[in-house]
Amino acid sequence: MFERSVRAAHSAAPNSGSAAENRRFLALWTRCLADDATSAERAYAGLIELYSEPHRHYHTLNHIRHCLAEFDRAAALMDHPDAVEMALWFHDAIYQPGAHDNEWRSAELFRQWANGRATPAFQQRVHDLVMATTHREPPRDHDARFVVDIDLSSFGLPWEKCEQDGRRIRAEFADLHDDEYYPGHLQFLRILQGRPTFFFTEWFQQCYEKIACGNVTRIIAELQARGYD
């Protein structure tokens, strides 16, 4: 089942991962699942194929790279850093623009591939952390707060990079007219703007809070200037 699901993940996308990323994932997988290198290689290849799907522009391996870089800076502050890192690798593994079950399917993909290879507690922890990236409610768990903050940390990038990420996300919804896409996007931005703080952890508040709030305010203002409200 594991091998068939990996092969079926995506058959045409190129493998764009680096040797260092391969080694990193293999070490994580074998450490957490007490598994052999062969199945770790298959899992890595399956993820790379998924993140290389042609309809992706933002939710690609580059997003995972960004998340892992932020994870590395804050890992010492987490309760279960291996579970957080595994969740970051898998949190956008399944991505169909506009689908409401991407996170659940991504979490279930990890559970399927890890079945019999990880403890039930570890599987559930990763599953819950992936589900936190739905951003539908404030995370209650300490590590979930870090996962959510890492996933949205690109809002704390300099304006040019943040705006470029916004255009990449928009490109994933090429089948939608602007009048169909931007009202929902604006609603999400207002939810972020309405939080007591943009980030949930003190670490990310100190690193990016001011920039992220400024970027969101600017995006909302530009959309309002274009007639979206």
TIKOLDO-751873 format. One line per 2 residues: number of its first residue (from 1); for each residue x, y, z of N, C-alpha, C, CB. Coordinates in nm, 3 decimals. Glycine has a CB too. Layout:
BEGIN
NUM = X/Y/Z/X/Y/Z/X/Y/Z/X/Y/Z | ...
//
This chain:
BEGIN
1 = 0.084/-0.121/0.000/0.000/0.000/0.000/0.087/0.125/0.000/-0.095/0.001/0.123 | 0.191/0.126/0.087/0.279/0.243/0.095/0.345/0.269/-0.039/0.386/0.223/0.204
3 = 0.400/0.165/-0.103/0.468/0.185/-0.231/0.371/0.230/-0.338/0.538/0.057/-0.274 | 0.251/0.171/-0.342/0.153/0.209/-0.444/0.111/0.354/-0.427/0.030/0.117/-0.439
5 = 0.091/0.398/-0.301/0.046/0.536/-0.278/0.154/0.636/-0.315/0.005/0.555/-0.133 | 0.280/0.602/-0.292/0.389/0.691/-0.332/0.394/0.703/-0.483/0.525/0.641/-0.277
7 = 0.385/0.589/-0.555/0.391/0.593/-0.701/0.274/0.670/-0.757/0.393/0.452/-0.758 | 0.159/0.661/-0.690/0.040/0.728/-0.741/0.037/0.876/-0.707/-0.083/0.662/-0.689
9 = 0.126/0.921/-0.617/0.122/1.060/-0.571/0.128/1.156/-0.688/0.236/1.088/-0.475 | 0.225/1.132/-0.776/0.233/1.213/-0.897/0.337/1.152/-0.987/0.267/1.362/-0.866
11 = 0.304/1.122/-1.107/0.392/1.042/-1.191/0.480/1.123/-1.284/0.312/0.948/-1.271 | 0.455/1.254/-1.300/0.526/1.328/-1.403/0.614/1.439/-1.350/0.428/1.385/-1.497
13 = 0.597/1.479/-1.222/0.669/1.596/-1.172/0.817/1.566/-1.154/0.608/1.644/-1.040 | 0.904/1.660/-1.184/1.047/1.638/-1.168/1.089/1.639/-1.022/1.125/1.742/-1.245
15 = 1.194/1.566/-0.991/1.250/1.567/-0.857/1.343/1.685/-0.845/1.324/1.433/-0.825 | 1.305/1.784/-0.764/1.384/1.906/-0.754/1.447/1.922/-0.617/1.298/2.026/-0.786
17 = 1.443/1.818/-0.536/1.504/1.827/-0.405/1.656/1.819/-0.414/1.452/1.718/-0.314 | 1.724/1.873/-0.312/1.870/1.870/-0.309/1.918/1.750/-0.229/1.925/2.002/-0.250
19 = 2.046/1.721/-0.244/2.105/1.611/-0.168/2.097/1.638/-0.018/2.251/1.589/-0.210 | 2.118/1.763/0.021/2.111/1.798/0.164/1.970/1.779/0.218/2.158/1.943/0.186
21 = 1.870/1.817/0.139/1.732/1.799/0.183/1.697/1.651/0.193/1.635/1.870/0.087 | 1.747/1.574/0.098/1.728/1.429/0.101/1.784/1.371/0.231/1.794/1.363/-0.021
23 = 1.906/1.407/0.262/1.970/1.356/0.384/1.894/1.399/0.508/2.115/1.403/0.393 | 1.847/1.523/0.507/1.774/1.573/0.623/1.646/1.494/0.644/1.742/1.721/0.606
25 = 1.569/1.475/0.537/1.443/1.403/0.553/1.467/1.257/0.591/1.361/1.411/0.423 | 1.565/1.194/0.529/1.593/1.054/0.561/1.631/1.038/0.708/1.705/1.001/0.471
27 = 1.710/1.131/0.760/1.748/1.124/0.901/1.626/1.140/0.991/1.852/1.232/0.934 | 1.538/1.234/0.956/1.417/1.256/1.036/1.327/1.132/1.032/1.339/1.378/0.984
29 = 1.303/1.080/0.911/1.212/0.966/0.895/1.264/0.843/0.971/1.194/0.932/0.745 | 1.391/0.811/0.953/1.445/0.693/1.019/1.454/0.712/1.170/1.582/0.659/0.962
31 = 1.477/0.835/1.214/1.484/0.864/1.357/1.348/0.851/1.424/1.540/1.004/1.381 | 1.245/0.900/1.358/1.111/0.904/1.419/1.033/0.776/1.399/1.033/1.019/1.362
33 = 1.061/0.705/1.290/0.984/0.587/1.258/1.062/0.458/1.276/0.934/0.596/1.118 | 1.187/0.467/1.320/1.271/0.349/1.337/1.263/0.262/1.212/1.230/0.269/1.462
35 = 1.278/0.328/1.097/1.254/0.262/0.969/1.383/0.253/0.891/1.147/0.337/0.889 | 1.378/0.176/0.783/1.498/0.160/0.701/1.507/0.272/0.597/1.497/0.023/0.631
37 = 1.625/0.288/0.540/1.651/0.397/0.447/1.571/0.383/0.319/1.797/0.405/0.415 | 1.539/0.260/0.280/1.467/0.240/0.154/1.328/0.302/0.159/1.457/0.092/0.121
39 = 1.254/0.276/0.264/1.120/0.334/0.274/1.128/0.485/0.295/1.041/0.269/0.389 | 1.233/0.531/0.363/1.251/0.676/0.379/1.274/0.741/0.244/1.369/0.705/0.473
41 = 1.353/0.679/0.159/1.377/0.731/0.024/1.246/0.737/-0.055/1.480/0.642/-0.050 | 1.162/0.635/-0.041/1.035/0.634/-0.114/0.945/0.747/-0.065/0.965/0.499/-0.099
43 = 0.942/0.769/0.066/0.860/0.876/0.120/0.909/1.012/0.071/0.860/0.871/0.273 | 1.039/1.030/0.073/1.097/1.156/0.026/1.064/1.179/-0.120/1.250/1.157/0.046
45 = 1.080/1.077/-0.203/1.051/1.091/-0.345/0.903/1.123/-0.367/1.088/0.962/-0.421 | 0.817/1.061/-0.289/0.675/1.090/-0.302/0.641/1.234/-0.268/0.595/0.998/-0.214
47 = 0.703/1.287/-0.163/0.679/1.426/-0.126/0.731/1.521/-0.233/0.744/1.458/0.009 | 0.851/1.495/-0.284/0.907/1.583/-0.386/0.817/1.586/-0.509/1.049/1.538/-0.424
49 = 0.765/1.472/-0.547/0.676/1.467/-0.663/0.549/1.549/-0.637/0.639/1.322/-0.695 | 0.496/1.537/-0.518/0.375/1.614/-0.486/0.402/1.764/-0.488/0.320/1.573/-0.349
51 = 0.510/1.805/-0.425/0.541/1.948/-0.418/0.586/2.004/-0.554/0.648/1.973/-0.314 | 0.610/1.917/-0.651/0.648/1.962/-0.785/0.531/1.961/-0.882/0.758/1.875/-0.839
53 = 0.410/1.939/-0.835/0.294/1.937/-0.924/0.283/2.068/-1.002/0.164/1.911/-0.845 | 0.248/2.062/-1.129/0.252/2.182/-1.213/0.153/2.291/-1.176/0.229/2.144/-1.353
55 = 0.047/2.259/-1.104/-0.049/2.363/-1.068/-0.004/2.444/-0.946/-0.185/2.301/-1.041 | 0.106/2.405/-0.885/0.155/2.476/-0.767/0.249/2.590/-0.809/0.228/2.380/-0.672
57 = 0.232/2.703/-0.742/0.322/2.817/-0.764/0.380/2.868/-0.632/0.247/2.930/-0.836 | 0.300/2.861/-0.527/0.346/2.899/-0.392/0.366/2.777/-0.304/0.246/2.995/-0.327
59 = 0.271/2.684/-0.306/0.276/2.567/-0.219/0.369/2.460/-0.279/0.134/2.508/-0.199 | 0.493/2.497/-0.292/0.595/2.415/-0.356/0.703/2.377/-0.254/0.658/2.489/-0.476
61 = 0.806/2.312/-0.303/0.918/2.278/-0.217/0.985/2.404/-0.162/1.020/2.195/-0.294 | 0.979/2.514/-0.233/1.037/2.638/-0.181/0.966/2.684/-0.055/1.031/2.748/-0.286
63 = 0.835/2.664/-0.048/0.762/2.697/0.075/0.809/2.608/0.189/0.609/2.683/0.055 | 0.828/2.480/0.162/0.877/2.390/0.265/1.017/2.431/0.309/0.878/2.244/0.215
65 = 1.100/2.470/0.215/1.235/2.517/0.250/1.228/2.638/0.343/1.315/2.553/0.123 | 1.141/2.731/0.310/1.124/2.848/0.396/1.080/2.805/0.536/1.021/2.947/0.335
67 = 0.983/2.715/0.542/0.933/2.668/0.671/1.043/2.599/0.752/0.815/2.573/0.652 | 1.123/2.518/0.687/1.228/2.446/0.758/1.336/2.543/0.808/1.290/2.340/0.667
69 = 1.364/2.647/0.731/1.462/2.746/0.776/1.412/2.817/0.901/1.490/2.848/0.664 | 1.283/2.851/0.904/1.227/2.914/1.024/1.221/2.815/1.140/1.086/2.969/0.994
71 = 1.190/2.690/1.110/1.191/2.586/1.212/1.328/2.575/1.278/1.150/2.450/1.152 | 1.433/2.575/1.198/1.568/2.560/1.251/1.602/2.671/1.350/1.669/2.559/1.138
73 = 1.548/2.788/1.328/1.578/2.902/1.415/1.508/2.890/1.550/1.538/3.032/1.348 | 1.394/2.819/1.553/1.312/2.817/1.674/1.297/2.678/1.736/1.177/2.871/1.644
75 = 1.360/2.577/1.679/1.336/2.439/1.721/1.365/2.416/1.870/1.421/2.345/1.639 | 1.464/2.484/1.923/1.501/2.463/2.063/1.390/2.506/2.159/1.627/2.540/2.096
77 = 1.294/2.583/2.111/1.184/2.631/2.194/1.063/2.538/2.192/1.143/2.770/2.149 | 1.067/2.433/2.113/0.952/2.345/2.093/0.958/2.225/2.185/0.945/2.300/1.949
79 = 0.841/2.171/2.217/0.833/2.053/2.302/0.871/1.926/2.226/0.693/2.039/2.360 | 0.822/1.915/2.102/0.845/1.795/2.022/0.892/1.839/1.882/0.715/1.708/2.013
81 = 1.016/1.882/1.871/1.061/1.939/1.742/1.057/1.839/1.627/1.200/1.991/1.757 | 1.082/1.711/1.651/1.075/1.615/1.541/0.933/1.607/1.484/1.121/1.477/1.589
83 = 0.833/1.608/1.569/0.694/1.606/1.522/0.661/1.732/1.444/0.597/1.589/1.640 | 0.710/1.846/1.491/0.688/1.972/1.420/0.753/1.966/1.283/0.744/2.091/1.501
85 = 0.877/1.920/1.276/0.945/1.914/1.147/0.873/1.820/1.051/1.090/1.870/1.165 | 0.829/1.705/1.101/0.757/1.611/1.014/0.627/1.675/0.965/0.728/1.479/1.089
87 = 0.558/1.745/1.052/0.434/1.810/1.012/0.459/1.915/0.905/0.366/1.874/1.133 | 0.569/1.986/0.916/0.602/2.088/0.814/0.628/2.023/0.679/0.723/2.170/0.857
89 = 0.697/1.911/0.677/0.721/1.841/0.551/0.590/1.799/0.485/0.808/1.718/0.575 | 0.491/1.762/0.565/0.368/1.704/0.510/0.252/1.803/0.500/0.326/1.588/0.594
91 = 0.261/1.922/0.558/0.138/1.999/0.579/0.071/2.045/0.449/0.169/2.120/0.663 | 0.145/2.057/0.340/0.085/2.092/0.211/0.108/1.982/0.107/0.143/2.224/0.159
93 = 0.131/1.860/0.153/0.160/1.751/0.059/0.046/1.733/-0.040/0.185/1.620/0.134 | -0.075/1.740/0.007/-0.193/1.737/-0.080/-0.243/1.880/-0.094/-0.305/1.643/-0.025
95 = -0.246/1.930/-0.215/-0.292/2.068/-0.235/-0.366/2.080/-0.367/-0.174/2.165/-0.232 | -0.496/2.100/-0.354/-0.581/2.133/-0.467/-0.643/2.269/-0.438/-0.691/2.024/-0.492
97 = -0.613/2.373/-0.517/-0.662/2.507/-0.487/-0.813/2.509/-0.466/-0.625/2.602/-0.600 | -0.852/2.568/-0.354/-0.994/2.582/-0.323/-1.054/2.466/-0.247/-1.069/2.601/-0.447
99 = -0.986/2.352/-0.240/-1.039/2.237/-0.167/-1.035/2.266/-0.017/-0.959/2.109/-0.200 | -1.135/2.215/0.055/-1.145/2.242/0.198/-1.086/2.129/0.283/-1.289/2.264/0.237
101 = -1.035/2.025/0.218/-0.983/1.912/0.294/-0.836/1.886/0.265/-1.064/1.789/0.265 | -0.764/1.984/0.214/-0.623/1.962/0.181/-0.542/1.921/0.304/-0.563/2.088/0.121
103 = -0.562/1.991/0.415/-0.484/1.962/0.535/-0.518/1.823/0.590/-0.509/2.068/0.643 | -0.646/1.791/0.590/-0.686/1.658/0.640/-0.626/1.548/0.553/-0.840/1.646/0.644
105 = -0.632/1.566/0.423/-0.576/1.465/0.333/-0.424/1.456/0.348/-0.614/1.497/0.187 | -0.359/1.569/0.371/-0.215/1.568/0.394/-0.181/1.494/0.524/-0.160/1.712/0.398
107 = -0.259/1.522/0.629/-0.237/1.454/0.756/-0.262/1.304/0.744/-0.326/1.512/0.864 | -0.365/1.269/0.669/-0.395/1.127/0.649/-0.288/1.060/0.564/-0.533/1.111/0.585
109 = -0.229/1.134/0.471/-0.121/1.077/0.391/-0.004/1.038/0.480/-0.075/1.177/0.284 | 0.031/1.125/0.573/0.138/1.088/0.666/0.099/0.965/0.746/0.171/1.205/0.761
111 = -0.024/0.964/0.797/-0.067/0.849/0.876/-0.059/0.720/0.794/-0.210/0.871/0.928 | -0.098/0.728/0.668/-0.095/0.611/0.581/0.047/0.563/0.558/-0.163/0.642/0.447
113 = 0.136/0.658/0.524/0.274/0.619/0.494/0.349/0.573/0.619/0.348/0.736/0.429 | 0.308/0.625/0.736/0.379/0.591/0.860/0.317/0.472/0.932/0.380/0.710/0.953
115 = 0.205/0.423/0.885/0.134/0.316/0.953/0.226/0.196/0.979/0.012/0.273/0.872 | 0.234/0.157/1.107/0.320/0.046/1.143/0.466/0.083/1.157/0.307/-0.061/1.043
117 = 0.500/0.208/1.125/0.640/0.251/1.131/0.664/0.355/1.240/0.682/0.307/0.997 | 0.556/0.412/1.295/0.569/0.511/1.402/0.471/0.475/1.512/0.542/0.656/1.350
119 = 0.497/0.524/1.632/0.405/0.497/1.741/0.273/0.570/1.716/0.466/0.541/1.877 | 0.163/0.518/1.767/0.034/0.588/1.751/0.039/0.730/1.804/-0.076/0.511/1.821
121 = 0.111/0.751/1.914/0.119/0.885/1.973/0.189/0.983/1.878/0.193/0.880/2.108 | 0.297/0.939/1.816/0.369/1.027/1.723/0.283/1.054/1.600/0.503/0.964/1.681
123 = 0.216/0.952/1.547/0.129/0.972/1.432/0.020/1.074/1.463/0.067/0.840/1.388 | -0.041/1.062/1.580/-0.148/1.155/1.615/-0.095/1.296/1.635/-0.218/1.108/1.742
125 = 0.023/1.307/1.694/0.081/1.440/1.716/0.107/1.510/1.582/0.213/1.429/1.796 | 0.166/1.439/1.487/0.191/1.498/1.355/0.060/1.531/1.286/0.274/1.403/1.267
127 = -0.036/1.442/1.295/-0.168/1.465/1.235/-0.229/1.594/1.289/-0.262/1.346/1.263 | -0.226/1.612/1.419/-0.285/1.732/1.481/-0.210/1.858/1.440/-0.286/1.718/1.633
129 = -0.079/1.850/1.429/-0.001/1.968/1.391/-0.029/2.007/1.246/0.148/1.941/1.410 | -0.043/1.909/1.158/-0.080/1.941/1.020/-0.216/2.008/1.016/-0.079/1.815/0.933
131 = -0.310/1.957/1.093/-0.446/2.014/1.094/-0.448/2.157/1.148/-0.540/1.926/1.178 | -0.350/2.194/1.228/-0.344/2.331/1.279/-0.324/2.432/1.166/-0.232/2.346/1.381
133 = -0.270/2.388/1.052/-0.244/2.480/0.942/-0.368/2.510/0.859/-0.136/2.422/0.853 | -0.486/2.463/0.903/-0.610/2.511/0.841/-0.634/2.657/0.878/-0.730/2.424/0.886
135 = -0.577/2.701/0.990/-0.591/2.840/1.038/-0.738/2.876/1.063/-0.530/2.938/0.936 | -0.819/2.777/1.098/-0.961/2.803/1.121/-0.990/2.842/1.265/-1.043/2.681/1.085
137 = -0.899/2.811/1.356/-0.917/2.850/1.495/-0.780/2.866/1.558/-1.003/2.746/1.573 | -0.771/2.945/1.665/-0.640/2.966/1.727/-0.584/2.834/1.781/-0.651/3.069/1.841
139 = -0.456/2.809/1.759/-0.396/2.686/1.810/-0.383/2.691/1.962/-0.258/2.663/1.747 | -0.414/2.580/2.026/-0.407/2.575/2.172/-0.277/2.511/2.220/-0.526/2.497/2.228
141 = -0.223/2.421/2.143/-0.102/2.348/2.180/0.022/2.433/2.154/-0.093/2.216/2.102 | 0.121/2.420/2.241/0.245/2.497/2.230/0.310/2.478/2.093/0.343/2.457/2.341
143 = 0.330/2.354/2.052/0.396/2.329/1.923/0.308/2.370/1.806/0.433/2.183/1.911 | 0.177/2.357/1.820/0.087/2.399/1.713/0.100/2.548/1.687/-0.059/2.364/1.747
145 = 0.123/2.626/1.791/0.143/2.770/1.772/0.265/2.796/1.686/0.157/2.841/1.908 | 0.370/2.719/1.707/0.489/2.736/1.623/0.462/2.694/1.479/0.605/2.654/1.680
147 = 0.390/2.585/1.458/0.359/2.541/1.323/0.279/2.648/1.249/0.283/2.409/1.325 | 0.178/2.703/1.314/0.096/2.807/1.251/0.179/2.930/1.220/-0.022/2.844/1.342
149 = 0.262/2.972/1.314/0.345/3.090/1.292/0.445/3.067/1.178/0.419/3.128/1.420 | 0.504/2.949/1.174/0.599/2.918/1.067/0.529/2.920/0.932/0.664/2.781/1.090
151 = 0.410/2.862/0.926/0.337/2.854/0.799/0.304/2.993/0.745/0.208/2.775/0.816 | 0.279/3.088/0.834/0.242/3.224/0.791/0.358/3.323/0.802/0.126/3.274/0.874
153 = 0.478/3.273/0.827/0.590/3.365/0.850/0.630/3.444/0.726/0.709/3.288/0.899 | 0.587/3.401/0.608/0.622/3.479/0.488/0.555/3.615/0.489/0.581/3.402/0.362
155 = 0.449/3.633/0.568/0.391/3.767/0.584/0.491/3.862/0.651/0.260/3.760/0.666 | 0.588/3.808/0.720/0.689/3.890/0.785/0.811/3.918/0.701/0.731/3.826/0.911
157 = 0.808/3.876/0.575/0.918/3.907/0.484/0.910/4.051/0.437/0.917/3.811/0.363 | 1.019/4.107/0.385/1.011/4.240/0.325/0.900/4.246/0.221/1.146/4.278/0.261
159 = 0.844/4.366/0.200/0.726/4.382/0.119/0.738/4.316/-0.018/0.695/4.526/0.102 | 0.848/4.334/-0.086/0.862/4.281/-0.221/0.846/4.129/-0.224/0.998/4.320/-0.280
161 = 0.906/4.061/-0.127/0.895/3.916/-0.122/0.756/3.872/-0.079/1.000/3.858/-0.028 | 0.699/3.943/0.016/0.563/3.911/0.060/0.464/3.929/-0.054/0.522/4.000/0.179
163 = 0.477/4.037/-0.127/0.387/4.064/-0.239/0.406/3.960/-0.349/0.411/4.204/-0.295 | 0.529/3.917/-0.371/0.555/3.813/-0.471/0.489/3.682/-0.431/0.707/3.793/-0.489
165 = 0.494/3.648/-0.303/0.426/3.527/-0.257/0.276/3.537/-0.280/0.456/3.502/-0.108 | 0.221/3.656/-0.259/0.078/3.675/-0.285/0.043/3.651/-0.430/0.036/3.815/-0.244
167 = 0.128/3.695/-0.521/0.103/3.672/-0.663/0.115/3.524/-0.698/0.200/3.754/-0.748 | 0.204/3.453/-0.629/0.217/3.309/-0.655/0.092/3.234/-0.607/0.343/3.254/-0.584
169 = 0.040/3.274/-0.493/-0.084/3.210/-0.447/-0.197/3.241/-0.543/-0.120/3.257/-0.304 | -0.205/3.365/-0.589/-0.310/3.401/-0.685/-0.300/3.316/-0.812/-0.301/3.551/-0.721
171 = -0.178/3.286/-0.856/-0.158/3.208/-0.978/-0.212/3.066/-0.964/-0.011/3.203/-1.014 | -0.223/3.017/-0.841/-0.277/2.883/-0.821/-0.428/2.879/-0.840/-0.243/2.834/-0.682
173 = -0.490/2.995/-0.846/-0.634/3.005/-0.868/-0.662/3.069/-1.004/-0.702/3.086/-0.755 | -0.586/3.028/-1.104/-0.596/3.089/-1.236/-0.735/3.074/-1.298/-0.493/3.029/-1.329
175 = -0.810/2.974/-1.252/-0.942/2.952/-1.310/-1.047/3.046/-1.251/-0.985/2.810/-1.289 | -1.011/3.122/-1.149/-1.106/3.215/-1.086/-1.083/3.357/-1.136/-1.093/3.209/-0.934
177 = -1.192/3.426/-1.163/-1.186/3.569/-1.194/-1.149/3.645/-1.067/-1.321/3.621/-1.251 | -1.090/3.762/-1.084/-1.051/3.842/-0.968/-1.168/3.864/-0.872/-0.997/3.977/-1.012
179 = -1.288/3.888/-0.928/-1.405/3.912/-0.843/-1.448/3.789/-0.766/-1.521/3.962/-0.927 | -1.401/3.673/-0.808/-1.428/3.550/-0.734/-1.320/3.522/-0.630/-1.439/3.433/-0.830
181 = -1.198/3.562/-0.661/-1.086/3.528/-0.574/-1.066/3.628/-0.460/-0.960/3.518/-0.655 | -1.062/3.757/-0.493/-1.016/3.855/-0.395/-1.110/3.878/-0.276/-0.992/3.983/-0.463
183 = -1.242/3.869/-0.291/-1.326/3.887/-0.171/-1.295/3.784/-0.062/-1.473/3.877/-0.209 | -1.278/3.657/-0.100/-1.243/3.556/-0.001/-1.105/3.577/0.057/-1.251/3.418/-0.062
185 = -1.012/3.618/-0.028/-0.877/3.646/0.019/-0.878/3.763/0.117/-0.784/3.676/-0.098 | -0.956/3.864/0.086/-0.967/3.980/0.175/-1.027/3.941/0.309/-1.051/4.091/0.108
187 = -1.125/3.853/0.308/-1.185/3.806/0.432/-1.081/3.737/0.520/-1.301/3.711/0.403 | -0.998/3.653/0.459/-0.892/3.584/0.535/-0.793/3.685/0.593/-0.819/3.483/0.446
189 = -0.754/3.784/0.513/-0.660/3.885/0.562/-0.718/3.963/0.678/-0.622/3.980/0.450 | -0.846/3.991/0.675/-0.908/4.065/0.785/-0.914/3.982/0.912/-1.048/4.109/0.746
191 = -0.929/3.851/0.896/-0.923/3.764/1.014/-0.784/3.772/1.077/-0.956/3.617/0.975 | -0.681/3.767/0.993/-0.545/3.780/1.044/-0.524/3.917/1.110/-0.443/3.759/0.931
193 = -0.575/4.019/1.046/-0.558/4.156/1.098/-0.631/4.173/1.231/-0.609/4.259/0.997 | -0.740/4.101/1.250/-0.821/4.117/1.371/-0.770/4.041/1.492/-0.958/4.073/1.343
195 = -0.666/3.963/1.477/-0.611/3.893/1.592/-0.549/3.991/1.692/-0.506/3.791/1.547 | -0.549/3.956/1.820/-0.478/4.041/1.918/-0.332/4.059/1.880/-0.488/3.979/2.059
197 = -0.269/3.953/1.832/-0.135/3.960/1.774/-0.138/3.875/1.647/-0.024/3.910/1.875 | -0.056/3.912/1.550/-0.054/3.834/1.426/0.002/3.695/1.452/0.030/3.905/1.319
199 = 0.113/3.689/1.526/0.177/3.561/1.558/0.140/3.518/1.699/0.331/3.571/1.543 | 0.142/3.387/1.721/0.098/3.331/1.849/0.213/3.306/1.945/0.024/3.202/1.826
201 = 0.336/3.299/1.895/0.451/3.275/1.982/0.532/3.401/2.000/0.539/3.163/1.925 | 0.591/3.413/2.116/0.673/3.531/2.144/0.791/3.540/2.047/0.725/3.527/2.289
203 = 0.846/3.425/2.011/0.960/3.424/1.918/0.925/3.494/1.788/1.006/3.281/1.890 | 0.816/3.454/1.725/0.780/3.512/1.596/0.725/3.654/1.611/0.678/3.424/1.526
205 = 0.666/3.684/1.724/0.625/3.822/1.748/0.747/3.914/1.749/0.548/3.833/1.881 | 0.852/3.870/1.815/0.973/3.951/1.821/1.040/3.962/1.684/1.071/3.893/1.922
207 = 1.033/3.855/1.606/1.102/3.855/1.476/1.026/3.932/1.369/1.123/3.712/1.430 | 0.893/3.912/1.361/0.821/3.953/1.241/0.690/4.027/1.264/0.793/3.834/1.161
209 = 0.650/4.047/1.389/0.516/4.101/1.414/0.492/4.235/1.343/0.495/4.118/1.564 | 0.583/4.328/1.361/0.563/4.462/1.305/0.556/4.458/1.153/0.675/4.555/1.350
211 = 0.646/4.382/1.091/0.650/4.375/0.945/0.524/4.307/0.892/0.775/4.300/0.897 | 0.485/4.196/0.955/0.367/4.123/0.909/0.241/4.209/0.919/0.349/3.995/0.990
213 = 0.224/4.279/1.029/0.107/4.365/1.044/0.106/4.474/0.938/0.103/4.427/1.185 | 0.224/4.531/0.911/0.232/4.634/0.808/0.201/4.579/0.670/0.369/4.697/0.809
215 = 0.250/4.461/0.640/0.223/4.400/0.509/0.075/4.371/0.490/0.303/4.272/0.492 | 0.012/4.314/0.592/-0.131/4.281/0.582/-0.212/4.409/0.566/-0.179/4.202/0.706
217 = -0.180/4.512/0.642/-0.251/4.639/0.629/-0.237/4.696/0.489/-0.200/4.740/0.733 | -0.118/4.686/0.433/-0.094/4.738/0.298/-0.170/4.657/0.193/0.058/4.736/0.266
219 = -0.170/4.525/0.205/-0.244/4.442/0.109/-0.392/4.474/0.113/-0.221/4.293/0.137 | -0.447/4.485/0.233/-0.589/4.516/0.247/-0.620/4.652/0.187/-0.631/4.513/0.395
221 = -0.535/4.751/0.212/-0.558/4.885/0.158/-0.554/4.883/0.006/-0.453/4.984/0.212 | -0.462/4.808/-0.052/-0.453/4.802/-0.198/-0.575/4.733/-0.258/-0.325/4.729/-0.240
223 = -0.625/4.628/-0.193/-0.745/4.561/-0.242/-0.867/4.652/-0.229/-0.768/4.431/-0.166 | -0.877/4.727/-0.122/-0.987/4.821/-0.106/-0.981/4.930/-0.212/-0.984/4.883/0.033
225 = -0.860/4.975/-0.246/-0.844/5.077/-0.349/-0.888/5.026/-0.485/-0.700/5.124/-0.356 | -0.884/4.892/-0.503/-0.929/4.831/-0.628/-1.078/4.800/-0.627/-0.850/4.704/-0.654
227 = -1.145/4.836/-0.518/-1.291/4.821/-0.513/-1.339/4.698/-0.440/-1.344/4.819/-0.649 | -1.249/4.623/-0.378/-1.291/4.504/-0.303/-1.314/4.542/-0.157/-1.184/4.391/-0.314
229 = -1.426/4.498/-0.105/-1.460/4.535/0.033/-1.545/4.427/0.098/-1.533/4.669/0.036
//
